[in-house]
Each structure stands twice: as C-alpha cells, then as structure tokens.
Amino acid sequence: MGLLTQEDSTLYREYFKEMAKLLGISIEYIYPMPDSNEYSIHGEIQPKFSPIIPLNIIFESNPKIKTLKNVGWISEDSSDKPYIAYLPYDTPYIATKARIKIPPIGVNKEGRWFEINDITEGIEYPDAYMCKLSPIYNSDTEMLDYSETNHNYIEGDNQPDQNTTHNQLLNENLEEHIKDTLKQQLDDNINKNFKYLDI
C-alpha cells in the first residue's frame, strides 16, 4: 500500500495508458465548459462543450455484477447494467455531463455519443477513473417560436393579422372553376346518355 502513494502510483497510471493504447479503443472526449450552462424552456441543462480531445480508454459494455457491487452501481434488475469506461487519470476536467464518442468496431459508420453520469476510482489501485455511461439519443431541439406551427388555416380570413383579399380572390376563382367544370360535365352527360328522337 505504501508504494502506491509514492512514485509507483504515477508509474501504474502510465501502465494503464499504455494498456488502453494497446487493448482499448480510441475515442473522442469533450467536457462541459465551466460557467457556460444554458437552459432549455423545459429546464434541461445544455452546456457548451470543449473542443474534441482524443483519448484511449477501456470500454465495458457488459460489466460483471461483482464489479458493479464493489462500486455500488448495482440495481435490483440484474439485466439493467450500465456501460462502464475506464479513462486515464490525466483526463482533462473530467466531470459528470462530459461526453465520449465511441466508434463502432469494424464498420465505417458514425460513432455513438455517451454521457458520463457517475465517476469513481479504486482506492487501493487508483490508476484510472471508472465512469458510468449512458447513451445519448438524438432528439429534435425544442421549439422556441410557435408562430409558424398552426397549419390548420389557409392564409387570409382565418388569421387576424392578415388582410382578407387573398381569400376573396381564392373563393372567386374556385367558384368560377366549379361552374365551368359542372357545365362541362353536364354537356358531356347529355351527349352521351340522351339521344333526340328523329320524328
């Protein structure tokens, strides 16, 4: 135990970084900028993020129950297990709400963003941060302007801030069109269905 609090602790952290480079995956890491939080109209925090920082990490998509019990991340449902990532000890400004982008292995597709929800470390062997992750789902940003969302009415009479000339012209043109169409259909039906008797 005494060795880990001296020079060897730094050496073990370098060992982890070397292991992550050889056995882990390369990811993109961003952290929330301090004092840059914005809030949506629903009260959700929308922080501004740092530029992308490349990192090598160890990622566990299916961690062992024993590992989760050791850090207190176990839930009653054993199938509900979080994703876990081990990040190097010198990861800059590591915090909850930070995000990592994990690329799919063997496929040329866009990676998936995950958010860090919880951070811990091993007391006896503090060589890396152990982070609980949750996937980020893409969703549309909330609307702040609702003036263009009511498409139930056509332009004109039904909107109080619009003049009514457009609607009047539209109705006149529609009536003329209906008259012409009905007249044409009536003429066609007479010629097809009726024959004058030649007496």
Backbone as JSON, one array per atom type, in Angstrom:
{
  "sequence": "MGLLTQEDSTLYREYFKEMAKLLGISIEYIYPMPDSNEYSIHGEIQPKFSPIIPLNIIFESNPKIKTLKNVGWISEDSSDKPYIAYLPYDTPYIATKARIKIPPIGVNKEGRWFEINDITEGIEYPDAYMCKLSPIYNSDTEMLDYSETNHNYIEGDNQPDQNTTHNQLLNENLEEHIKDTLKQQLDDNINKNFKYLDI",
  "N": [[0.82, -1.2, 0.0], [1.98, 1.22, 0.72], [3.73, 1.77, -1.39], [2.1, 2.56, -3.51], [1.37, 5.13, -2.96], [3.51, 6.63, -3.54], [6.13, 7.12, -5.9], [5.47, 4.96, -7.53], [2.71, 4.98, -8.02], [2.3, 6.87, -10.03], [3.67, 5.58, -12.05], [2.06, 3.28, -12.42], [-0.21, 4.47, -13.44], [0.74, 5.3, -15.89], [1.2, 2.81, -16.97], [-1.45, 1.99, -17.27], [-2.32, 3.76, -19.29], [-0.75, 2.9, -21.4], [-1.71, 0.3, -21.68], [-4.37, 0.87, -22.42], [-3.92, 2.02, -24.88], [-2.95, -0.15, -26.33], [-4.83, -2.28, -25.96], [-7.31, -1.14, -25.71], [-9.81, 1.2, -26.93], [-9.9, 3.92, -29.27], [-11.2, 7.06, -28.63], [-13.33, 10.02, -28.8], [-13.31, 12.82, -26.74], [-15.16, 15.17, -24.88], [-15.61, 17.92, -22.68], [-17.8, 19.69, -20.39], [-17.82, 23.21, -20.57], [-16.76, 25.43, -18.0], [-19.13, 27.43, -16.21], [-20.84, 27.91, -18.41], [-23.38, 27.12, -18.84], [-26.49, 26.69, -20.42], [-30.04, 26.87, -20.41], [-32.82, 24.94, -21.41], [-36.25, 25.54, -22.51], [-37.58, 23.74, -21.03], [-36.17, 23.44, -18.74], [-33.88, 21.91, -18.9], [-30.39, 21.28, -18.67], [-28.09, 22.65, -20.9], [-25.07, 22.47, -21.68], [-22.17, 24.21, -22.97], [-19.58, 22.79, -24.92], [-16.16, 21.66, -24.79], [-13.41, 21.78, -27.21], [-12.78, 18.81, -29.23], [-11.06, 16.11, -27.71], [-8.7, 13.64, -28.26], [-8.65, 10.33, -26.91], [-7.5, 7.28, -25.36], [-9.23, 4.52, -24.18], [-10.55, 2.0, -21.89], [-13.3, 0.08, -22.53], [-16.31, -1.24, -21.28], [-19.02, -2.97, -22.19], [-20.6, -4.84, -21.06], [-20.45, -5.21, -18.03], [-19.22, -7.07, -15.12], [-21.3, -8.37, -12.5], [-20.16, -8.45, -9.98], [-18.19, -6.48, -10.13], [-19.78, -4.19, -10.38], [-21.1, -4.28, -7.92], [-19.01, -3.78, -6.18], [-18.53, -1.06, -6.49], [-20.96, 0.03, -5.94], [-22.92, 0.32, -7.92], [-24.99, -1.31, -8.56], [-28.17, -2.52, -9.56], [-31.58, -3.48, -8.77], [-32.6, -5.01, -10.8], [-30.95, -7.37, -12.56], [-30.45, -7.41, -15.24], [-30.33, -4.84, -16.0], [-27.8, -3.24, -16.57], [-25.22, -0.81, -16.38], [-23.2, 0.89, -18.9], [-19.65, 0.87, -18.81], [-16.7, 2.78, -18.6], [-13.19, 3.07, -18.54], [-11.18, 5.68, -17.88], [-8.15, 7.52, -18.53], [-6.0, 8.74, -15.86], [-5.14, 11.33, -16.15], [-7.09, 12.64, -17.59], [-8.46, 15.54, -18.95], [-10.3, 17.85, -16.99], [-12.36, 16.1, -16.07], [-15.69, 15.22, -15.52], [-19.13, 14.86, -14.44], [-21.62, 14.92, -16.99], [-19.79, 15.26, -18.96], [-18.76, 14.05, -22.21], [-18.27, 11.16, -24.29], [-17.3, 9.86, -27.43], [-17.85, 6.93, -28.98], [-16.54, 4.9, -31.42], [-18.02, 2.58, -33.8], [-16.88, -0.81, -34.03], [-15.1, -2.2, -36.66], [-16.84, -1.3, -38.6], [-17.62, 1.17, -40.95], [-18.96, 3.64, -39.82], [-20.72, 6.41, -38.31], [-19.78, 7.34, -35.0], [-21.06, 6.71, -31.62], [-22.45, 8.8, -29.16], [-21.85, 9.05, -25.68], [-22.8, 9.86, -22.34], [-21.21, 10.85, -19.34], [-22.25, 9.74, -16.26], [-21.59, 9.12, -13.64], [-18.72, 9.0, -11.52], [-15.96, 7.2, -10.32], [-13.26, 5.66, -8.46], [-10.71, 3.21, -7.89], [-9.74, 2.74, -4.58], [-7.56, 1.34, -3.54], [-6.05, 0.97, -5.78], [-5.52, 3.32, -7.6], [-5.48, 3.87, -10.63], [-6.94, 4.65, -12.82], [-9.87, 6.45, -13.87], [-13.11, 5.31, -13.18], [-15.98, 5.23, -14.99], [-19.47, 5.64, -15.17], [-21.66, 5.23, -17.85], [-24.16, 6.57, -20.05], [-26.16, 6.18, -22.96], [-26.58, 8.75, -25.44], [-29.42, 9.97, -26.9], [-30.47, 11.05, -30.05], [-32.43, 13.89, -30.48], [-34.99, 16.15, -31.54], [-34.44, 19.64, -31.28], [-36.04, 21.75, -28.87], [-38.88, 23.78, -29.68], [-38.8, 27.26, -29.85], [-40.21, 29.25, -31.0], [-43.47, 29.51, -31.77], [-45.04, 30.53, -33.75], [-45.29, 29.7, -36.38], [-46.51, 27.24, -36.41], [-49.18, 26.49, -36.62], [-50.95, 24.99, -38.91], [-53.54, 24.71, -39.71], [-55.15, 26.52, -40.95], [-55.77, 28.3, -43.98], [-54.0, 30.89, -45.65], [-55.19, 34.12, -44.93], [-58.52, 35.0, -44.25], [-58.75, 33.63, -41.81], [-56.73, 34.35, -40.16], [-56.06, 36.83, -37.92], [-54.21, 38.9, -38.22], [-53.81, 39.22, -40.89], [-54.69, 40.49, -44.15], [-57.84, 40.2, -45.98], [-58.05, 39.92, -48.69], [-56.77, 38.02, -50.24], [-58.09, 35.64, -49.65], [-60.67, 36.17, -50.64], [-60.22, 36.42, -53.4], [-59.34, 33.86, -53.92], [-61.66, 32.35, -53.35], [-63.42, 33.36, -55.31], [-62.16, 32.55, -57.69], [-62.3, 29.82, -57.33], [-65.07, 29.35, -57.36], [-65.66, 30.06, -60.01], [-64.23, 28.12, -61.36], [-65.55, 25.79, -60.5], [-68.1, 26.21, -61.61], [-67.51, 26.17, -64.37], [-66.51, 23.56, -64.63], [-68.72, 21.97, -63.83], [-70.59, 22.68, -65.82], [-69.29, 21.68, -68.08], [-69.25, 18.93, -67.47], [-72.02, 18.4, -67.41], [-72.75, 18.91, -70.06], [-71.27, 16.91, -71.33], [-72.51, 14.6, -70.28], [-75.12, 14.82, -71.3], [-74.68, 14.54, -74.02], [-73.73, 11.94, -74.12], [-75.63, 10.24, -72.86], [-78.21, 10.84, -73.71], [-80.43, 10.86, -76.51], [-81.8, 12.57, -79.15], [-85.03, 11.97, -80.48], [-85.7, 11.3, -83.8], [-88.31, 12.37, -85.31]],
  "CA": [[0.0, 0.0, 0.0], [2.83, 2.41, 0.8], [4.34, 2.08, -2.68], [1.16, 3.2, -4.42], [1.24, 6.56, -2.65], [4.76, 7.3, -3.89], [6.39, 7.22, -7.33], [4.89, 3.86, -8.28], [1.34, 5.28, -8.44], [2.41, 7.52, -11.34], [4.09, 4.55, -13.0], [0.91, 2.44, -12.73], [-1.1, 5.23, -14.31], [1.32, 5.23, -17.23], [0.91, 1.44, -17.43], [-2.84, 1.95, -17.75], [-2.41, 4.47, -20.56], [-0.15, 2.03, -22.41], [-2.65, -0.8, -21.89], [-5.52, 1.39, -23.17], [-3.48, 2.23, -26.25], [-2.77, -1.45, -26.99], [-6.0, -3.16, -25.87], [-8.57, -0.39, -25.63], [-10.32, 1.83, -28.15], [-9.68, 5.36, -29.37], [-12.48, 7.77, -28.58], [-13.29, 11.47, -28.74], [-13.79, 13.25, -25.42], [-15.43, 16.59, -24.69], [-16.07, 18.21, -21.32], [-18.57, 20.93, -20.34], [-17.05, 24.39, -20.2], [-17.28, 25.98, -16.73], [-19.98, 28.63, -16.24], [-21.39, 28.15, -19.75], [-24.63, 26.36, -18.95], [-27.72, 27.31, -20.87], [-31.18, 26.04, -20.04], [-33.91, 24.89, -22.38], [-37.5, 26.01, -21.93], [-38.04, 22.68, -20.12], [-35.29, 23.41, -17.58], [-32.76, 20.98, -19.08], [-29.09, 21.95, -18.82], [-27.47, 22.48, -22.21], [-23.77, 23.12, -21.56], [-21.28, 24.32, -24.13], [-18.53, 21.8, -24.74], [-14.79, 21.96, -25.2], [-13.02, 21.08, -28.45], [-12.62, 17.35, -29.08], [-9.75, 15.63, -27.25], [-8.6, 12.19, -28.48], [-8.23, 9.54, -25.74], [-7.6, 5.82, -25.42], [-9.91, 4.07, -22.96], [-11.04, 0.63, -21.82], [-14.76, 0.17, -22.52], [-17.01, -2.48, -20.94], [-20.45, -2.85, -22.46], [-21.3, -5.83, -20.23], [-19.59, -5.42, -16.84], [-19.61, -8.13, -14.19], [-22.11, -7.94, -11.35], [-19.25, -8.24, -8.84], [-17.56, -5.17, -10.32], [-20.79, -3.17, -10.07], [-21.35, -4.3, -6.47], [-17.87, -3.18, -5.48], [-18.61, 0.4, -6.54], [-22.3, 0.46, -5.57], [-23.72, 0.66, -9.1], [-25.85, -2.45, -8.86], [-29.6, -2.26, -9.43], [-32.34, -4.69, -8.43], [-32.74, -5.8, -12.02], [-29.58, -7.72, -12.98], [-30.27, -7.17, -16.68], [-30.18, -3.4, -16.19], [-26.42, -2.93, -16.22], [-24.74, 0.36, -17.11], [-21.93, 0.79, -19.62], [-18.55, 1.37, -17.98], [-15.47, 3.13, -19.3], [-12.04, 3.43, -17.69], [-10.49, 6.8, -18.51], [-6.85, 7.78, -17.89], [-6.04, 9.6, -14.69], [-4.88, 12.72, -16.53], [-8.14, 13.15, -18.48], [-8.68, 16.94, -18.52], [-11.59, 18.34, -16.5], [-13.35, 15.02, -16.07], [-16.84, 15.57, -14.69], [-20.4, 14.39, -14.99], [-22.08, 15.66, -18.17], [-18.8, 15.14, -20.04], [-19.23, 13.06, -23.19], [-17.29, 10.46, -25.11], [-17.86, 9.32, -28.67], [-17.25, 5.61, -29.2], [-16.81, 4.47, -32.8], [-18.3, 1.14, -33.95], [-15.69, -1.57, -34.4], [-15.2, -2.96, -37.9], [-17.84, -0.74, -39.51], [-17.32, 2.57, -41.26], [-20.15, 4.43, -39.51], [-20.55, 7.45, -37.31], [-19.75, 6.81, -33.64], [-22.2, 6.97, -30.73], [-22.09, 9.63, -28.01], [-22.27, 8.62, -24.34], [-22.6, 10.88, -21.31], [-20.72, 10.33, -18.05], [-23.22, 10.01, -15.2], [-21.01, 8.94, -12.31], [-17.27, 8.77, -11.59], [-15.34, 6.68, -9.1], [-11.92, 5.11, -8.68], [-10.31, 2.24, -6.88], [-8.91, 3.36, -3.53], [-6.29, 0.63, -3.39], [-5.28, 0.95, -7.03], [-6.09, 4.44, -8.36], [-4.72, 4.06, -11.87], [-7.82, 5.19, -13.85], [-11.23, 6.78, -13.44], [-14.14, 4.39, -13.62], [-17.12, 6.1, -15.28], [-20.73, 5.05, -15.61], [-22.09, 5.93, -19.06], [-25.49, 6.33, -20.62], [-26.17, 6.65, -24.35], [-27.31, 9.98, -25.75], [-30.31, 9.77, -28.03], [-30.7, 12.27, -30.83], [-33.81, 14.37, -30.48], [-35.13, 17.49, -32.09], [-34.39, 20.71, -30.28], [-37.38, 22.25, -28.59], [-39.25, 24.97, -30.44], [-38.95, 28.48, -29.06], [-41.13, 30.11, -31.73], [-44.62, 28.71, -32.17], [-45.89, 31.32, -34.64], [-45.45, 29.04, -37.67], [-46.84, 25.83, -36.2], [-50.59, 26.19, -36.85], [-51.17, 24.85, -40.35], [-54.93, 24.33, -39.92], [-55.84, 27.54, -41.71], [-55.06, 28.86, -45.13], [-53.64, 32.29, -45.48], [-56.29, 35.05, -45.23], [-59.54, 35.39, -43.29], [-58.67, 32.96, -40.52], [-55.64, 34.9, -39.37], [-56.5, 38.21, -37.68], [-53.23, 39.91, -38.61], [-53.67, 39.21, -42.35], [-55.86, 41.04, -44.85], [-58.73, 39.15, -46.47], [-58.19, 39.97, -50.15], [-56.29, 36.76, -50.82], [-59.14, 34.63, -49.5], [-61.76, 36.5, -51.54], [-59.82, 36.06, -54.76], [-59.29, 32.41, -53.98], [-63.03, 31.86, -53.42], [-63.98, 33.71, -56.62], [-61.56, 31.67, -58.69], [-62.8, 28.47, -57.09], [-66.45, 29.29, -57.84], [-65.63, 30.05, -61.48], [-63.73, 26.81, -61.78], [-66.61, 24.8, -60.26], [-69.14, 26.45, -62.62], [-67.04, 25.67, -65.68], [-66.4, 22.11, -64.57], [-70.07, 21.4, -63.81], [-71.18, 22.87, -67.14], [-68.65, 20.74, -69.0], [-69.73, 17.59, -67.14], [-73.41, 18.32, -67.82], [-72.76, 18.8, -71.52], [-70.77, 15.58, -71.69], [-73.52, 13.61, -69.93], [-76.25, 14.94, -72.22], [-74.28, 13.98, -75.32], [-73.5, 10.51, -74.02], [-76.75, 9.46, -72.37], [-79.5, 11.16, -74.34], [-80.47, 10.99, -77.96], [-83.08, 13.13, -79.58], [-85.74, 11.14, -81.43], [-85.93, 11.97, -85.08], [-89.69, 12.01, -85.69]],
  "C": [[0.86, 1.25, 0.0], [3.43, 2.78, -0.54], [3.4, 2.84, -3.6], [0.97, 4.68, -4.13], [2.51, 7.32, -3.01], [4.91, 7.3, -5.43], [5.69, 6.12, -8.13], [3.46, 4.14, -8.73], [1.34, 5.97, -9.8], [2.8, 6.51, -12.41], [2.92, 3.66, -13.39], [-0.09, 3.17, -13.63], [-0.57, 5.26, -15.75], [1.13, 3.83, -17.82], [-0.51, 1.35, -17.99], [-2.97, 2.62, -19.12], [-1.83, 3.61, -21.69], [-1.08, 0.85, -22.72], [-3.85, -0.33, -22.71], [-5.15, 1.64, -24.63], [-3.39, 0.91, -27.01], [-4.06, -2.27, -27.05], [-7.34, -2.44, -25.91], [-9.01, 0.15, -26.98], [-10.02, 3.33, -28.1], [-11.04, 6.06, -29.45], [-12.22, 9.28, -28.67], [-13.95, 11.9, -27.43], [-14.03, 14.75, -25.43], [-15.94, 16.79, -23.27], [-16.85, 19.53, -21.33], [-17.7, 22.09, -19.88], [-17.62, 24.97, -18.9], [-18.06, 27.27, -16.96], [-20.51, 28.94, -17.63], [-22.71, 27.43, -19.94], [-25.75, 27.25, -19.48], [-28.85, 26.34, -20.55], [-32.24, 26.1, -21.13], [-35.18, 25.4, -21.71], [-38.1, 24.97, -20.99], [-37.15, 22.54, -18.9], [-34.13, 22.45, -17.7], [-31.47, 21.77, -19.28], [-28.53, 21.63, -20.19], [-26.1, 23.18, -22.17], [-23.08, 23.27, -22.91], [-20.09, 23.42, -23.86], [-17.2, 22.29, -25.3], [-14.53, 21.4, -26.6], [-12.75, 19.6, -28.17], [-11.18, 17.01, -28.68], [-9.69, 14.13, -27.51], [-8.07, 11.49, -27.23], [-8.27, 8.06, -26.09], [-8.18, 5.34, -24.09], [-10.16, 2.56, -23.03], [-12.56, 0.73, -21.64], [-15.36, -1.19, -22.23], [-18.49, -2.27, -21.17], [-21.26, -3.82, -21.6], [-20.46, -6.13, -18.99], [-20.13, -6.53, -15.94], [-20.4, -7.55, -13.03], [-21.22, -7.65, -10.15], [-18.57, -6.87, -8.93], [-18.54, -4.07, -9.95], [-21.1, -3.12, -8.58], [-20.23, -3.61, -5.71], [-17.94, -1.65, -5.46], [-20.01, 0.93, -6.25], [-23.18, 0.86, -6.74], [-24.66, -0.47, -9.5], [-27.3, -2.04, -8.68], [-30.31, -3.58, -9.11], [-32.5, -5.61, -9.63], [-31.35, -6.1, -12.57], [-29.36, -7.5, -14.47], [-30.06, -5.68, -16.98], [-28.79, -2.97, -15.73], [-25.93, -1.72, -17.02], [-23.51, 0.02, -17.95], [-20.86, 1.43, -18.73], [-17.35, 1.67, -18.87], [-14.42, 3.5, -18.27], [-11.24, 4.49, -18.44], [-9.17, 7.06, -17.79], [-6.95, 8.81, -16.77], [-5.8, 11.07, -15.02], [-5.89, 13.25, -17.54], [-8.5, 14.57, -18.04], [-10.12, 17.21, -18.13], [-12.68, 17.27, -16.53], [-14.46, 15.37, -15.08], [-18.07, 14.9, -15.25], [-20.85, 15.39, -16.04], [-21.02, 15.71, -19.26], [-19.24, 14.01, -20.96], [-18.05, 12.41, -23.9], [-18.0, 9.87, -26.32], [-17.12, 8.04, -29.0], [-17.57, 5.16, -30.62], [-17.18, 2.99, -32.84], [-17.08, 0.41, -34.48], [-15.97, -2.35, -35.68], [-16.21, -2.43, -38.89], [-17.5, 0.73, -39.72], [-18.58, 3.4, -41.09], [-19.79, 5.48, -38.47], [-20.61, 6.84, -35.92], [-20.98, 7.23, -32.84], [-21.71, 7.76, -29.53], [-22.67, 9.03, -26.73], [-21.97, 9.76, -23.37], [-22.15, 10.22, -20.02], [-21.7, 10.74, -16.96], [-22.63, 9.95, -13.8], [-19.54, 8.58, -12.49], [-16.8, 8.23, -10.25], [-13.96, 6.17, -9.46], [-11.64, 4.1, -7.59], [-9.39, 2.88, -5.85], [-7.56, 2.68, -3.44], [-5.41, 0.76, -4.63], [-5.79, 2.06, -7.94], [-5.31, 4.74, -9.65], [-5.58, 4.66, -12.98], [-9.15, 5.57, -13.21], [-12.19, 5.76, -14.02], [-15.43, 5.19, -13.77], [-18.33, 5.29, -15.72], [-21.27, 5.89, -16.76], [-23.55, 5.63, -19.37], [-25.49, 6.89, -22.04], [-26.99, 7.92, -24.5], [-28.13, 9.73, -27.0], [-30.53, 11.1, -28.74], [-32.17, 12.64, -30.77], [-33.84, 15.77, -31.06], [-35.06, 18.51, -30.97], [-35.8, 21.27, -30.08], [-37.63, 23.53, -29.36], [-39.41, 26.15, -29.5], [-39.94, 29.43, -29.72], [-42.27, 29.25, -32.27], [-45.53, 29.45, -33.16], [-46.16, 30.62, -35.96], [-45.92, 27.59, -37.54], [-48.3, 25.49, -36.48], [-50.86, 26.18, -38.35], [-52.62, 24.44, -40.63], [-55.66, 25.31, -40.82], [-55.04, 27.93, -42.93], [-54.86, 30.34, -44.89], [-54.85, 33.17, -45.78], [-57.2, 35.29, -44.06], [-59.34, 34.82, -41.9], [-57.54, 33.47, -39.65], [-55.9, 36.39, -39.17], [-55.5, 39.26, -38.14], [-53.01, 39.96, -40.11], [-54.88, 39.88, -42.97], [-56.62, 39.91, -45.53], [-58.81, 39.1, -47.99], [-57.77, 38.66, -50.79], [-57.39, 35.7, -50.78], [-60.3, 34.89, -50.45], [-61.43, 36.1, -52.97], [-59.8, 34.55, -54.93], [-60.69, 31.82, -54.12], [-63.67, 32.15, -54.77], [-63.45, 32.78, -57.71], [-62.09, 30.24, -58.56], [-64.24, 28.32, -57.59], [-66.5, 29.25, -59.37], [-65.2, 28.68, -62.0], [-64.82, 25.74, -61.62], [-67.73, 24.96, -61.3], [-68.74, 25.86, -63.96], [-66.98, 24.15, -65.7], [-67.77, 21.44, -64.6], [-70.75, 21.53, -65.17], [-70.63, 21.88, -68.14], [-69.14, 19.31, -68.75], [-71.18, 17.39, -67.58], [-73.54, 18.15, -69.33], [-72.3, 17.42, -71.96], [-71.81, 14.51, -71.41], [-74.71, 13.64, -70.89], [-75.9, 14.29, -73.56], [-74.12, 12.46, -75.25], [-74.79, 9.74, -73.76], [-78.08, 9.7, -73.09], [-79.36, 11.29, -75.84], [-81.83, 11.58, -78.32], [-83.72, 12.17, -80.59], [-85.98, 11.93, -82.72], [-87.3, 11.56, -85.59], [-90.11, 12.8, -86.91]]
}
